[in-house]
Amino acid sequence: MLAFLAGLFFYLLGTIPFSYLIVRWRQGGDIRRLGSGNSGASNVVRQSGLIYGIAAFALDFLKGALSAYLARRWGLPLWLAGLAVVGHDWSPWLRFRGGKGVATSLGLILVLSWPTLLITVGIWLLTVMLSGWASLASLLALGLSPLALLLRESSLSNLLFLVGLALLAAGRHHKNIARLIRGKERSLFKKT
């Protein structure tokens, strides 16, 4: 019963659409109809500025970190905390059109292994500085996070958890991947 209630709580926590709420409060608009149409921190940066994008990122990150912390504290499997990412990606408050789960996934990784988080964020920062593409940075960072974890530990369940997060993020980035291939992807640094 605890696992069911915790999983439901983690999912519902994940559904809080901070990016949508910030842009609605700041500009009165619907982030799903602005820029890339994604309700995530990168689009908030493009639409409302860096400070608001950082706030959206931090709040989404905390959804993942809190879920993972509570799962660990309550002796529950970490994959249950991953329901926060599912809630973020498919929020009923946004008609199941949420974000891509990158910040929420990073919050989970913090609790799983902070050294892995540092490597993952380093990959993200280096990629975005070199390319300007937050989508490519997110795909590379989360895609390489299982390898970063292997530098510190060899837990199969934790490795599979990170592979699952990376695959979920890749699925949510399918339109970005197509734009990257066509050379039409938006830069993080250009307002759309």
Order of alpha helices (4+ residues) and beta strands (2+ residues): alpha-alpha-alpha-alpha-alpha-alpha-alpha-alpha-alpha-alpha-alpha
